[in-house]
């Protein structure tokens, strides 16, 4: 579904990504794991067609970027990021913000069809915040805002859902509630690609991990093959022990 082949990304003589190969197949859900500044978000921008590689090939859903209309491909991709949230209007009611996802709008300037409003309200029930439907977006907590973004991204029934550090800034309670909603996506026919630098966010939904450091791919494959103390030391420079509990990794720092 997503193939990145021989990817190099250079900006102002800085090699942000160097010879990255990742092959994401149907039925797999991926985490891009690495330190801040390792190149994870740049990979997401390439997958969405917001950036193009200096060298290499990007194929998404059978479409090779540079040889297709990227705007049409994006209609099949849900994208959750802080930069997208910042473009939304904080005074709009929550249900309306969710409804914009049906058309990939940032806000409405015309009457909203009743069936679209009904679908938006159903999405809010799905992420367990229907009681917030009429609240202005700006009055919500960080965790509630992340759930609104999740509901909005699912409005278009995407084939791929890409999430850039969705749990950033959340407390333990809010994070775990959000991760529970994300884990429920296993019931849908959708590929999830999730960026984080927190290992404990790799919930059972995720089957594969790409471990990145300084723009280079350290390892990619099934999560239990990739998440080893040796690979994590190469990525983070910290010696750790790794334990698995309910198909989720947890670490102990050794020094």
N, C-alpha and C positions, 0 to 999 in steps of 0.2 A: 504493500500500500504506500509506503514511503521508502525511497531508495536515495541515499546520498553517496555518490561515488567520486573518490579522489578529490574531495572538496578542499580547496584553498581559498582563504578570504583575507585579502590584504588591504589595509587602509593606511595611507600616509607612511608607507614602508614598514608598517607593523603587521606581522603575520598573526592575525587573530585566530585563524584556523589553518591547520596544516595537515594535508593528506588524510582527511577523515572519511571513513567508510562505515555506513550504518545501513542495514537492510531490515526494515520493519514489515513483517508479514501479517496478513489478516489473521485474527484470533490472538494476536499478541498485544500487550499493553506495556509501554516503555516508560522508564524514568531516565532522564538525563541528569546525572549526578556529578557534582564537582564544586570546587571552591568559587567564591565570588571572582568574577573576571576571567573565568576559565574558558568562556566561549559558548556557554549553554544557550543564552538568550539569542546570540547570533545564529545558532543552528535553528532556533524556532523561527526567526525572521526569514531564513532561507526556505524553510518548509512552507511558510505562508506566502512566499513570493514578494515579501516587502524588501528583501535584499537579494542580490544575485551573486554567485560565487565568482572570484577572480579566475578560478580554474575548477573544472569538475562538472558534474552533472547532478541535477536534482529532478527526481521523478516522484509525483504524488498522484495517487489514484489513476495510474496509467498515463499521466500527462507529463511530458517533459517540459520544464520551464524554459522559456526562450523559444518554444515551438508551439505554444498554445496560448489561449486567452486566460491569463492567471486569475482574472476577476471571476470567471466562471468556475474555476477550481475552488476558489475561496468560498463559494456558496455552499460547498460540502464540508467546510472546515469551521468548527466552533473554536473561538480563541478567547482565552481569559488572561488578561494582563492588567497591571496597574496603569500602564499608559492608556489603555482603552477606557478604563474606568474614569480617568481624569478628563476624558472628552465628553462624558455624559453630564446632563444637567441635574444638579443636586436638588432642585426645587420640584422636579417631576415626580409624580406618584410612582411607587414601586411597580405596580402592575403595568404602568405605561412603559417604564424602562425595560421591563421584561418583554413586553410586546414588540419593542423595536427590533428584537432579535429575529423576528419573523422575516424582516426585510433587510436586515443588516443596516438599519438607520441608526443615527445617534439620537434623534428625537423626531416626533411627529409634528407635521404642520397641516395635517388634514384629519378628517374624521376617521377614527379607528374602527374597522369592522367588528361587529359584536362577536363573531366567531374567533377572531384573533384575541380579543379581550378575554373570552372564555378560556382559550388555550393558555393564555398567560396566567390566569388565576389557577388553572390546573397545575401548571409548572410550579407555582408558589406552594401549592399543597404538597407537591412531590418533595420539595426541599424543606418542608415543615415550617414555613413562615407565611401561611395564608392570612394571618391576622395583621400582617404589615402591608397589605395590598394598597391601602390608601394613604400610607405615610409617605412624606417626601423622602427621597433617597438620602438626602443629607442628614436626616435625623437618625439613621441606623448605625448600629455598632459596626466595627470592622468585620466581625464574623458574619453579621447579617448581610453586609454589603457583598461579601464573597459568595454567599448563597444566592443573592440576586443575580450576580454575574453568571453563576452556574446555571440558574434557571433560564436566563436570557440566552445563553449559548446553546441550550437544548431546544429552543423554539424552532429552529430550522431543521431539526432531526439530522444533525450532521453525521457524516461517515467517520470523521476524525474530530476529536476534541483535544486541543492543545492548551496546556495550562502552564503559565509562567509564574512559579512560586506563589500559588494561590493561598498558602497558609502563612505567608510572611506577615509578621506583626500580630498574630493571633495568640491569645493565652491558651493554656492547655485545654480548657473546656471547649472553647470555640474551635480550636484546631481539630480536636477529636470528633466533634459533631460534623465539621466540614468533611473530614476524611471518611466518615461513615457514609455521607451522601455520595461522595466520589466512589467509594467501594461498591455502592449499590448499582453503579453503572455496569457492573459485570452482568447484569440481567438484560442489557441491551446489546444490539449488534453495532458496536461502536469501538473504534480504536482510541485509546487515551494515551497521550504523550505528556509527561509531567516533568517539569524542571524543579529541582530543589538542591540545596546543599545540606539537607538534614536527612540522615540515613533512616531515622525512625519513621519518616513519612512514607516509606516504601511498604504500603499496605498489601494485603493478599491479592487485590485486583491486579497488581503489576506482576508481569511474568518475566520481563527482560530489563536490563540496565545497560546504559552506555556511560562509562566512567571517563571523565574528561579532565585534563589538567593542562593549563597553558596552551590551549588550542589544539592539543594532541589527544587522540583517543588512546587511553591506557588499556581498556578492555571493553568488549561488548558481548552480550549473550544472555543466557538465563541468569536470573538474579543470584542464585546460589553459586553459580560458577564464577561470576564477576565479583561478588562481594566477599572477598577474602581479606584477612589482615594485611597480606602483602600488597594487594592492589590498593587498599585504602591508604596504606602508608605512602605509596607512590603518589596518590592523588592529594592527600591532605597533610602529609608530613608529620603525622601523629601515630604512635604505636597504640594499637587497640586490640581488644579481644571482641569477638563477635558471637552473639547468641541469637538463636531463632526462637521466637515464641508466637504461636498461632500464625505461622507463615509470615512473620514480620521480623526484620532484623533490629537488634539493639546492640549498642556498643558500650564497652568499658574502656576508659582511657587508662593506659598503663603508665604513662609518664608525661 
